[in-house]
Structures are given as structure tokens and as C-alpha cells.
């Protein structure tokens, strides 16, 4: 009887060909010859509204076209259900959702706690279709989130070039690499960023997720921020708790069951301070105790937030030649590609001030194209109004004393006029030389914020542990080293010629780089260095902003939350 019914369906399908079209007829024939139930009406009923009640984020109109396309490729068949049960691939995806935190995502964003109930309802056509479409929606979201991140960097007024082109074809991946695959994990792995730092952070995330349930130590007694740091002695009241924390985190490697000596704990504390961007004096001060008392769940969040920012970067920047990590006050230069991407040097940097949000250095991914020896400093109008004009009003001759001059909008030197400076029709610039705020060279990757790397005449700042003192640009500890490395393939330049250009050369001399160099000005409060996790203060509150946005849920905002602020020096 069943065979007869299927043959009758085939006859009807061919009879209706002129009315229904080839595609629908093919679907009818396919379902008529399949041993599986035809869930097509129920699947279409779930897709059409672009909304499924019972999902954490029920509205999927933003990816509705992708969901439609995937089912069209598969004759509107159930993708994840066979014989009234989830396929092996469905089980693998459900496991991915449950373990999403291992990849820095939130399991509940993919309905992790809701799948058991859906599986229990698979026996009905409506239940099977709902399970299938809900899994497809969450799988597309999961792949998209892993590849490009959940949030748009433009929302935070960051300048990440190439983000809008950083798309993944989740439909093709599901159709060709997951729905029938023997190894779902491999396809999901490939959707993630391939940078070495991202992979290292992922390992660090697993380490800290494992540590969270093991932390049973008591918090250390807090200290007054103005009190002097104290040395570790046998009389310190929280010695046992301190040893437990340092042992758990791997900074102390001695016998966990024996009382450590003060000297050993001091060395362990120095190691902890090194990993947390603190003054490495081996003493207990308020900043060190705050870092020791920070919950490990907060460290997990730091790693997760940093991984999210890596997802914003396209292939040109995943393993960039120059990476500045702002919370670490560190620049790293790299050579090589892929797994051969290796660090060649690093140096301290000075970032924008953290106590004034108009001077916060933004996250930027762009191409360095040229450098300028003995640059002028063209003072941004906002800084001229806020800082230069008040000095001019109080101190006649201030501009000359500080090596400034005024120019018109064509760059011609003119007599200073406060009203014109205030109006923006006259610009203030600092002459080239050793007293110039930009020092003797700047490195340019044009961007809307007017942020760049440069030398400085305030060298003492590089010896400090915290180095947030600029108006927003990034100051380098060793600019000649950077210039020599960037121009290493240009036979006209070497250490001596670079030194001559900086000290005695032509003012404001532009030198083009042989080819653009990818630069990432990054914000990672977590960083993996030689296999160890390092953590830094959220000095600009960028992690806070990201968490608030993620906690707001889908759909995530796309528009900038504030205007671009020009920064300089």
C-alpha cells in the first residue's frame, strides 16, 4: 500500500510539473521516494515568520534568507533528524552549543539548556520540524559568531579595516562540511580566527575554566591604596591563603603541602606581578592584593572579551606585522606567516590617558604606509583650544618659547591670532626638533582618529609600570629600531642614515614604505605570552563596554555609540 502511494505521488508530481515548476516537483519526487517522513509543510511554517517561540533569541529575520537557502539546497528536508532521532551531526552541534564557553561564547545564546525538551518532542512532525529549524538557526549564528564576533567594532567607535568584508558562508559550510560530516569539530575549528595569539588564548581559557572550581582560598586582607607596600614575612596573617593562590595560579611551584619560605613566596609574587603588569617588587601593596583577590571568573571574562576582539580582524590582521597591546603598554613586531609568524622584537609604549575619555586610544587595524622624519606636530584644533590658547592668554610669547608657530590653512606661516585659532582658520604647529612632542620620527597608517606611532621627547615615561600619558597616539621607546626594521629592505637606509635623518636631516621628510605594513592597535586585557596567561587592568573600560553590549543580547547594535574623536601626540 505504501509503495502504491509513493508511485501515485510520482505520477501526480509529473502531472503537476507545468503548474508547480521543476524545483517543487523535484522536492515532491524526492519526498515520495524517501523513507523519511515529509516535514516540509512544518519546516516552511517555522521558517516563514522568521520567529520561533521558545528560543532565547526568537527573532531570526536577519539570517532568515540563509536559513531558506540551506533548506532549498536540501529539498526542504529535515537536516538534523533521521528515524525520529537527532543525527550524529546534530548531536555534535548540540555538544558544541553546550561547550560554547570553551570557544569564548555563551552556551545559552544557542539555547544550550533547551535542547533536551526539543529532543523529547521529536516524535511529532511539528516537534521534529521545530527542532530542525531551531538547530539550523543556532548553527548559523554559532558559525557567524565564531568567525566575525557577535559585536561590530564600529559600535565602539573603533577603526577596524576590513571588518565589513569579514563574512563567512555559514550555509555552504553547513551544507558541505557539517550536515553529512564525520568530523563536525574540524569544520567548526576552521571557522575560528587562525591567529597564533587567538589559539593561545583559547588554551588559556580552558586552563582558567578548569581553575575556577578549584579556587577555595580566602581573599587576602585589603589595604589602603595610600599605605606602603609590605614585605612577605612569616608574620603575615594571610600567608596560607597567599600560598594557596600562588600555587593554584602556577606562580609558586614548590610543595603545596609544605609551608613556603618568605623568600620563595616573594619570588613567586614577583612572577605573579610580572604576569599582571604590576611593579615587580615582591611586596604586597593595594594593587597587587586587588589583582590576587580578583575572582577567576573575572579572568575568564577578560580572556573571552579579548577573543571577541580577535574575531573582528580579517586575515590581513590576524597575524599582523605590528601589534600594540594597549593595556600592556607593549608593542611587538613580527615576521613570517602562518605558523612561522614569530616575534622579532618588542618595546614599551605610552598610550592615551585613561582619566580623560577624549584621549583614550581606540582599537585600530590598518596599513602603515609611510614614515616622517623630523615631523611637525600639527596641534589638533580641540587641543589648541583647550590647552594652547589658555597659555597664550596668560603668557605672551608662549608659542615661541615652546617652539610653536602658526600657519594658515594652506600651511603658510602667519602671525598668531587667538580668535583665528579658536575659530579653526589658523593652525598651531610645533617646529621639528628634539623638543617636538612627536620626537624625531612618526609612523603613519592614516585613519579617522589621526592616531599613529611616534617618537617622544619624554623618554622617562617608558621606565614607569603604567604608561597612559598621551593625547591618544602611541609613543615608542625605540623609534630608530622601528625605522630600521621597516626600511630593512631599502638599500638607501641603514642605522647611520636613519640617525642622520632624525638628527640633522630635512624637516618633515616623508619616506614611503616599500609595501604597506599591517598594524593592529589592540586592546587585550588578557594575553598569552610564552604559554603563560598575563592580565592587565581595563584602563579604558572597553571590556566593560563590550560586556554591557553582549548582555543586551541580540540583535547587537551596529551604529557607533559616540562620535569619532581626533587624537594626536
MIDRENZA-418188 format. One line per 5 residues: number of its first residue (from 0); for each residue x, y, z of C-alpha. Coordinates in pm, 1 decimal, decimal comma. Each point is the difference from the previous one (the first is absolute). Layout:
MIDRENZA-418188
NUM) X:Y:Z  ...;
END
This chain:
MIDRENZA-418188
0) 0,0:0,0:0,0  278,9:239,6:93,0  186,1:-79,7:-325,3  -317,9:68,5:-197,6  -43,7:336,0:174,4;
5) 353,8:104,2:-84,4  -48,1:-97,4:-366,6  -321,9:200,5:-9,0  186,8:300,0:143,0  257,3:-30,9:-278,8;
10) -271,8:-5,1:-265,9  -165,3:306,5:152,9  335,3:179,2:19,7  61,8:-38,8:-371,4  -359,9:89,5:-78,1;
15) 33,7:324,8:194,8  339,0:93,1:-149,9  -125,3:289,0:-216,8  -194,4:143,4:296,0  248,2:-35,7:284,0;
20) 337,1:43,5:-168,9  298,7:-232,8:-19,0  140,1:77,8:343,8  -312,4:-77,2:197,9  -63,8:-308,5:-210,5;
25) 350,2:-123,1:78,3  -77,2:47,6:369,1  -324,9:-196,9:-30,5  176,9:-284,1:-182,2  278,3:1,7:257,3;
30) -236,5:-22,5:294,9  -212,3:-262,3:-175,0  301,0:-227,9:-43,8  150,7:62,3:343,0  -53,3:-231,2:296,1;
35) -5,3:301,2:233,1  -318,5:193,9:84,3  -62,7:315,4:-200,9  36,7:288,6:244,4  -9,0:263,5:-274,6;
40) -327,7:172,1:98,3  104,5:25,9:364,2  354,0:119,2:-86,0  -134,8:270,4:-230,4  -248,9:103,5:269,0;
45) 287,9:48,8:246,5  225,9:186,6:-244,4  -254,8:235,5:-155,7  -68,2:226,9:301,8  372,6:42,5:77,5;
50) -91,0:-58,8:362,7  -5,1:-310,9:219,6  -151,8:19,0:345,9  203,7:-179,6:262,8  344,4:104,3:-125,2;
55) 197,9:239,1:219,9  15,9:235,0:-298,9  -315,9:-91,5:-196,3  33,6:257,4:-282,0  227,3:-125,6:-278,8;
60) -109,5:229,5:-284,6  361,3:117,9:-38,0  102,7:-350,1:-116,5  -336,0:-119,9:-131,9  124,2:7,0:-361,3;
65) 295,5:-221,7:95,1  -229,3:-247,0:174,6  -223,7:-11,1:-309,1  297,7:-53,7:-230,6  130,7:-291,5:201,7;
70) -334,0:-180,5:0,0  -43,5:68,4:-373,2  334,6:-168,1:-63,5  -130,7:-303,8:186,0  -349,8:-20,0:-159,7;
75) -153,1:139,3:321,7  89,7:-323,8:173,1  67,6:-31,0:370,3  373,3:60,3:33,9  59,0:-127,2:351,1;
80) -263,3:-270,8:57,9  -1,3:-359,0:-128,0  -212,7:-285,8:120,1  -160,4:228,8:254,2  334,7:66,9:168,1;
85) 270,5:269,0:-22,9  272,2:-86,7:-249,4  355,9:-50,0:119,3  79,2:342,3:-145,2  -291,4:155,0:192,4;
90) 135,0:-154,3:320,3  342,9:144,3:-80,4  -146,4:348,6:-50,6  -199,3:-27,1:324,4  325,2:-91,7:174,1;
95) 160,7:305,8:-157,9  -276,3:221,0:139,3  37,5:-152,0:347,6  377,9:55,9:-9,3  -16,9:342,9:-165,7;
100) 187,7:159,6:290,0  306,3:-206,2:-98,8  6,7:218,6:-312,1  -79,1:320,0:187,8  -373,4:7,1:-76,4;
105) -304,9:-26,9:227,8  -180,5:-337,2:-13,4  -343,8:148,0:68,4  32,9:223,0:-308,1  -48,4:-326,5:-192,8;
110) -280,2:-138,6:220,9  231,6:-245,2:178,3  -250,1:-82,6:275,7  -300,4:-31,5:-234,0  100,7:-289,6:-226,6;
115) -101,3:-289,3:228,5  -362,3:112,6:-11,2  13,2:35,8:-378,7  152,2:-347,0:-38,6  -281,4:-141,4:215,6;
120) -253,0:140,5:-249,8  158,6:-144,2:-314,6  -271,0:-261,8:-49,5  -249,9:253,6:-130,1  52,9:166,7:-340,8;
125) -36,8:340,2:162,1  257,8:-83,4:267,9  246,5:-142,0:-253,0  -31,4:305,2:-225,6  40,6:244,2:289,6;
130) 309,1:-187,4:122,4  144,8:2,3:-350,4  -56,2:367,6:-81,1  105,7:116,1:346,7  323,3:-198,8:-34,5;
135) 64,6:148,1:-343,9  -54,7:355,2:128,7  232,2:-55,9:294,8  263,6:-172,2:-213,8  13,1:296,0:-239,5;
140) 22,5:241,6:291,3  272,1:-210,0:160,9  219,5:-6,7:-310,5  -53,4:371,3:-65,6  80,3:89,0:361,5;
145) 314,2:-212,1:1,5  129,6:150,1:-322,8  -80,3:371,7:18,3  -106,0:51,1:361,3  -335,1:86,0:144,2;
150) 57,7:375,3:10,5  97,5:257,4:-260,2  318,2:195,1:88,8  -158,4:308,9:-158,6  -247,0:7,4:289,7;
155) 292,2:76,8:232,0  135,2:265,9:-237,7  297,2:-215,1:-98,1  167,7:-3,4:-339,6  40,2:-363,7:-105,6;
160) 60,6:-1,1:-374,0  -145,9:-296,0:-186,6  -255,8:-94,0:266,1  -300,9:53,6:-226,9  152,2:-237,9:-257,0;
165) 75,1:-260,6:266,6  -289,1:-232,9:-70,4  -25,2:-375,5:9,5  -222,2:-211,1:-224,2  -167,2:-190,1:282,2;
170) -254,5:-157,4:-237,3  267,1:-159,2:-219,5  197,3:-117,3:302,6  -306,6:-166,3:147,6  -101,8:-150,3:-334,0;
175) 338,8:-136,0:-101,8  203,5:-39,2:320,4  -236,0:-65,0:291,1  -344,2:-148,9:-78,1  148,8:-320,0:-146,6;
180) 347,8:24,4:153,3  180,0:-260,1:206,1  196,3:273,6:182,3  -215,5:300,2:87,6  263,2:142,2:236,7;
185) 252,7:49,4:-281,6  -241,9:219,4:-195,1  -81,7:205,1:308,7  371,7:39,1:80,8  58,2:137,2:-349,5;
190) -262,2:271,7:55,8  197,4:147,6:289,9  280,2:258,1:-34,1  325,3:-166,5:-99,7  237,1:239,6:175,3;
195) 253,2:-159,3:232,4  -98,5:234,1:283,1  -368,9:-94,2:-30,3  90,7:-369,0:16,8  218,4:66,5:305,7;
200) -282,1:192,1:168,5  -232,5:-292,3:-66,2  241,7:-229,2:185,5  23,5:252,6:280,6  -378,2:15,6:18,7;
205) -21,8:-375,7:53,0  265,8:24,5:271,9  -189,0:269,6:190,7  -338,1:-167,9:-43,8  157,0:-307,0:161,4;
210) 145,1:214,3:282,3  -327,7:172,4:95,0  -147,1:-292,2:201,4  339,2:-66,0:163,7  34,9:343,5:161,8;
215) -91,3:-43,3:367,9  242,7:255,7:145,0  -122,1:287,6:214,2  38,7:358,9:-124,5  307,1:180,9:126,6;
220) -54,1:293,5:238,2  -47,2:321,3:-198,9  242,1:288,5:39,0  -44,2:374,4:-6,2  110,5:117,2:-348,1;
225) 217,3:265,8:167,2  169,3:-244,3:236,8  354,5:-117,7:-66,4  53,8:-344,8:-147,5  107,6:-263,8:249,6;
230) 254,1:-277,9:-38,9  -108,9:-361,3:38,8  100,9:-129,4:342,2  -89,3:-298,2:216,5  -222,0:234,1:200,3;
235) -227,6:90,8:-292,5  -349,0:-108,8:117,8  -117,0:-137,4:-336,5  317,5:-190,2:-87,3  -179,6:-330,6:-59,0;
240) -261,1:157,4:-227,8  272,9:183,0:-193,9  189,5:-325,4:-53,6  -320,1:-175,9:-112,6  -73,7:269,2:-258,0;
245) 353,3:11,0:-138,0  12,5:-380,5:-16,6  -336,3:-29,4:-175,7  99,1:261,5:-258,9  338,1:-164,0:-65,8;
250) 215,0:286,0:128,8  124,0:-211,5:291,0  121,5:-345,5:-100,4  118,5:-130,6:336,6  -158,9:-268,4:216,5;
255) -361,6:104,4:47,7  -22,4:-198,6:325,7  301,1:163,9:163,9  20,1:357,0:128,8  201,6:206,7:-248,1;
260) 277,2:228,5:113,6  -47,0:376,3:-16,9  278,3:16,4:-260,4  -169,1:-257,9:-224,1  -337,0:170,7:28,0;
265) 162,1:335,2:-78,3  141,7:-142,0:-323,7  -335,5:-156,6:-82,5  -172,9:332,9:62,0  246,2:175,1:-234,0;
270) -97,6:-249,0:-268,2  -368,8:69,1:67,4  64,2:376,0:-21,5  183,0:-49,3:-329,4  -303,3:-180,6:-143,3;
275) -235,3:274,8:113,6  185,2:311,4:-114,5  90,2:104,2:354,1  315,0:137,4:156,5  215,9:-310,3:54,4;
280) 118,4:74,9:353,1  -121,8:-320,7:167,9  -195,3:204,3:254,7  -367,0:9,8:89,1  -152,4:332,4:-97,6;
285) -361,8:91,2:-70,8  30,9:-57,2:-377,4  161,9:-341,7:46,9  -257,8:-109,2:257,7  -283,9:118,0:-225,5;
290) 143,7:-213,2:-281,8  38,8:-302,3:231,8  -359,1:40,2:120,8  -145,7:31,5:-349,3  -235,4:-298,6:-49,6;
295) 112,8:-251,5:-258,4  -338,9:40,2:-166,9  103,2:360,2:-71,9  322,0:-127,5:-158,3  -210,4:-229,5:-219,5;
300) -201,9:302,3:-111,1  320,3:187,4:-87,9  114,1:-287,7:-221,3  -343,3:-26,6:-163,3  -18,3:374,7:-70,8;
305) 346,5:-4,9:-154,2  -93,5:-297,1:-220,8  -307,1:191,4:-119,5  223,0:284,0:-126,2  221,9:-244,9:-187,0;
310) -309,9:-111,9:-192,1  -36,2:353,7:-138,7  330,3:-27,5:-188,6  11,3:-130,7:-356,2  281,3:-213,5:-138,0;
315) 222,1:302,7:-70,4  13,8:78,4:370,7  -33,4:-336,8:176,2  378,5:-31,8:0,7  93,8:365,4:-54,6;
320) 359,6:119,4:-29,7  -49,3:257,4:277,1  -230,4:-51,3:298,4  -33,1:253,0:281,1  -180,1:-132,1:307,1;
325) -126,5:311,3:176,1  -73,8:-135,8:352,5  346,3:-161,1:1,7  178,1:315,5:-126,2  192,9:-224,6:-237,9;
330) 73,4:-14,7:-373,0  105,9:-320,1:-173,3  144,4:-29,5:-350,4  -36,7:-325,5:-191,7  131,5:-165,4:-313,4;
335) -116,0:-309,4:-187,5  -345,6:-132,8:-76,4  -227,4:-272,9:131,8  164,4:-222,0:258,6  335,2:166,0:-79,2;
340) -131,5:336,1:122,9  259,4:85,1:264,9  91,7:296,9:214,6  321,9:183,3:-91,8  -6,5:272,4:263,8;
345) -219,6:184,8:245,1  11,8:337,2:170,7  -182,7:203,8:260,5  -254,7:254,9:-115,0  -196,7:289,4:148,4;
350) -377,4:4,0:-66,7  -273,4:259,3:27,5  -99,3:123,3:344,1  -254,7:-217,9:176,0  -140,8:275,0:224,9;
355) -139,8:198,2:-296,7  -215,2:-194,7:-245,1  75,9:248,6:-279,1  359,9:-128,0:9,8  -68,5:-374,7:2,6;
360) 187,5:-174,9:-280,0  -250,6:-192,1:-216,5  33,5:-348,9:-144,2  127,5:33,3:-358,2  92,2:-244,5:-276,4;
365) 155,6:172,8:-300,5  297,9:16,8:-234,8  316,6:195,8:82,2  104,5:174,0:-321,8  273,9:250,1:79,1;
370) 208,7:162,2:268,8  101,2:362,4:51,6  339,7:105,8:130,4  22,3:317,9:209,8  -378,2:53,6:-15,3;
375) -195,6:308,1:85,0  -265,4:-50,2:262,0  -322,2:139,3:-138,7  -193,8:67,0:318,1  -364,7:-115,6:-36,0;
380) -242,3:294,3:31,1  -160,5:-155,5:308,1  335,1:-12,8:180,6  91,1:348,5:-120,7  -322,6:139,0:146,7;
385) 17,9:-195,2:323,2  372,3:18,9:77,6  186,9:246,6:-223,4  -228,6:305,5:2,9  -16,0:23,1:384,1;
390) 382,5:5,8:12,4  13,7:265,3:-272,9  -243,8:217,1:197,2  203,4:-29,0:319,8  348,5:13,3:-147,0;
395) 89,4:223,6:-295,0  267,2:-167,6:-209,6  -113,6:-347,1:109,7  -1,5:-137,8:-355,7  358,0:101,7:-70,8;
400) 122,5:-128,8:334,5  -148,1:-342,8:-71,1  121,7:-11,2:-361,5  -350,7:49,0:-147,3  -101,0:203,0:-301,1;
405) -331,6:77,2:-168,8  -93,7:-74,4:-359,7  -301,5:66,0:-218,9  -203,7:-279,4:-153,4  244,5:-17,7:-293,3;
410) 296,7:-54,0:231,9  147,8:350,0:-30,3  157,2:138,5:318,4  -205,3:296,9:132,4  -7,6:218,2:310,6;
415) -195,4:-160,5:284,5  -360,2:105,2:52,8  -189,5:-150,6:292,1  -342,9:61,8:-154,7  106,1:-170,2:-324,9;
420) 144,4:-297,1:192,1  -324,2:-31,2:195,7  -201,3:16,3:-323,2  221,8:-259,4:-168,5  114,2:222,9:-286,8;
425) 351,7:10,2:140,6  192,0:-308,5:112,4  268,6:-40,7:263,9  292,0:-225,8:-78,1  315,9:-87,0:185,9;
430) 323,3:33,1:-194,9  218,1:-303,0:-64,5  279,0:-87,3:239,3  81,6:-167,1:328,2  -257,8:204,6:192,8;
435) -283,2:-106,8:-233,4  -271,0:-204,3:172,0  19,5:-258,2:-278,9  375,3:-32,9:37,8  204,2:-56,1:-314,3;
440) -211,2:-248,0:-196,0  -363,3:-109,9:-36,2  -144,3:-311,8:-162,5  -321,8:51,9:-193,8  -299,3:-225,4:-66,7;
445) -267,2:258,2:-96,4  -324,6:-47,2:195,4  -299,3:212,6:105,7  140,0:52,7:350,9  333,5:150,0:-108,3;
450) 173,9:-258,9:218,5  350,3:-117,4:-87,9  324,2:-124,6:154,2  273,5:250,7:75,8  313,2:95,9:189,3;
455) -24,4:224,1:306,1  207,6:251,8:192,9  -120,3:-147,7:332,1  220,8:-308,8:20,5  -30,6:-46,0:377,7;
460) -360,5:-119,3:-32,4  110,9:-333,2:-146,9  151,8:-108,5:333,3  -338,6:17,3:175,1  -222,2:-303,7:46,1;
465) -314,7:188,0:-103,1  48,2:203,5:-316,1  -324,7:176,6:-95,1  106,3:361,1:-56,0  -56,8:96,0:-364,7;
470) -287,3:181,3:-170,9  -85,2:-323,9:-180,0  293,3:-83,2:-226,0  249,0:-275,5:84,4  352,2:106,0:98,7;
475) 286,1:-242,4:-63,0  293,5:-75,2:224,2  242,8:-71,2:-286,2  -109,7:175,9:-322,1  335,8:-43,8:-181,6;
480) -33,4:-377,2:42,4  -349,8:13,4:-148,5  114,7:219,4:-292,4  295,1:-228,0:-73,8  -222,9:-309,3:1,8;
485) -264,3:157,3:-224,7  263,2:116,3:-252,0  215,1:-315,1:20,2  -65,0:-90,4:-365,1  84,0:348,7:-127,1;
490) 371,1:25,1:-84,6  -7,4:377,9:44,1  -62,5:-32,7:371,1  198,9:-143,8:288,3  60,6:93,3:364,8;
495) 236,8:284,6:-88,3  -217,8:158,3:-268,8  -303,9:-26,0:226,6  189,6:168,3:283,5  108,5:277,8:-240,1;
500) -357,4:49,9:-121,4  -127,9:24,8:355,4  266,9:228,3:138,0  118,3:218,1:-288,7  -226,2:-72,7:-296,1;
505) -273,2:188,6:-180,3  -299,1:102,8:209,5  -323,7:-188,5:-59,4  156,5:-245,6:-247,8  -238,2:-273,2:-115,0;
510) 138,1:-345,5:-87,9  -237,5:-251,4:-160,1  22,0:-360,8:112,0  74,7:-259,2:-271,5  -340,6:-155,1:69,9;
515) -277,7:68,2:254,2  49,0:-164,5:338,4  -301,4:-133,2:195,1  -27,3:168,8:341,2  -240,4:-93,7:278,8;
520) -45,4:230,4:296,7  -168,8:-256,8:221,0  -167,8:-14,1:339,2  59,9:-327,7:177,2  -29,3:-3,5:378,5;
525) 101,2:-365,1:-34,5  306,0:-110,9:-195,7  183,6:-329,4:-36,3  375,9:43,7:11,0  227,6:-305,8:-27,1;
530) -285,6:-223,8:111,0  -85,3:206,8:309,9  -311,4:210,9:42,5  55,0:368,6:73,5  -274,8:234,1:118,6;
535) -24,8:378,2:-1,0  -228,4:270,3:131,6  -303,3:102,4:-206,1  132,5:355,3:1,5  -237,9:140,0:-264,5;
540) -303,4:-204,5:99,4  -10,6:-160,9:-345,5  -65,4:-342,3:157,3  -283,7:152,4:200,3  -150,2:150,7:-316,1;
545) 24,1:-332,3:-180,1  -162,9:-193,9:283,5  -288,9:247,5:22,4  -58,5:-34,6:-373,2  9,8:-380,7:11,6;
550) -230,3:-7,6:301,8  -254,5:197,6:-202,9  -36,5:-303,3:-227,2  -98,7:-28,2:-363,8  -32,6:192,6:-220,0;
555) 329,3:165,4:94,2  27,7:373,2:-81,0  194,6:92,7:-312,8  15,0:380,0:11,3  280,6:186,1:183,2;
560) -94,1:93,5:355,7  206,3:318,6:-18,8  162,8:222,4:-260,3  355,6:-49,1:-125,4  240,9:209,8:207,8;
565) 316,4:129,9:-164,7  305,8:-82,8:207,7  359,8:106,2:-27,7  338,9:-16,1:177,9;
END
